[in-house]
Amino acid sequence: MTAAPARPAPPPSVRAGVGLALVAALSFSTLGIWGKLAGQVGLDSFSVLAWRFGLVAAVLLPLAGRGLTWRQRVPLLGAGVLYALATTCYFGALARVTAGATGLLLYLAPAFVVLFGWLLGRRPDAARLGAVALAALGMGLVVGLPGAGDRDPLGLALGAGAGAFYAAYLLASERWLAGVPALASTGHLALVAGLYFTALALNRGTLHVPATPAQWSVTVGMAGVATLVAVPALYGAVARLGAARASLLGTLEPLFTVLLAFLVLAEPLRPAVLLGGAFILAGAALAQRRGG
């Protein structure tokens, strides 16, 4: 009996893209941990986010932002605006519905990526649609399905808007930022987001300089791990895999967050999380099939 031919190994760029997407998901997943620690050391969320992005912009723009024309900078700033809009919808949804429902709607971003790509003439195949379905099912198990407290129409609309804007941000990164160094793209996004969160903190009267070593540790950790590492890794993944495949690997982020919360904060680990994680992993693996 003749053995079936071996499936060819993915090219190095694809392997690198998968690795970068996993690094991005793991790094972004620390945001929830930093957010918890920020509250414990007395940091306002908008203030610490303003410092997070402001520090990154101050570090990267003088190093990686040189030599770019304004024609090159405008798309970079535009991607930052889309990110800020996604964040606006996310926090608006959190104020009206539960964190689980908000997270579930945000991480439907891969479905929006596929939908927007379809509208732009990029018809998805069965593997990609199956990957989105598996990831969505897994997300429902990990973050929890909407409950009785999630019947606010505006809150649900804002949550869906967060997912849609985040999908648009990923597609814009794929189309607008091609050929631009990831650190330069990150610096411009950080500039827009830093100004945005500074304005929000000023409006609430909560903007202040971190005053203790604990507060600085949280701020620098959030800027370093969840931004300086996470955002360039995400841009590198999108450049190598495309927005759809990178976004599906990004659905591992809430799973990583739950696992980190279990390890670092001793939060309980629900059995449904493990089952949901298996569905997310299956969806992410299916998305990496050739043609998927």
Secondary structure, 3 states (H helix, E strand, C coil): CCCCCCCCCCCHHHHHHHHHHHHHHHHHHHHHHHHHHHHHCCCCHHHHHHHHHHHHHHHHHHHHCCCCCHHHHHHHHHHHHHHHHHHHHHHHHHCCCCHHHHHHHHCCHHHHHHHHHHHCCCCCCHHHHHHHHHHHHHHHHHHCCCCCCCCCHHHHHHHHHHHHHHHHHHHHHHHHCCCCCHHHHHHHHHHHHHHHHHHHHHHHCCCCCCCCHHHHHHHHHHHHHHHHHHHHHHHHHHHHHCHHHHHHHHCHHHHHHHHHHHHHCCCCCCHHHHHHHHHHHHHHHHHCCCCC
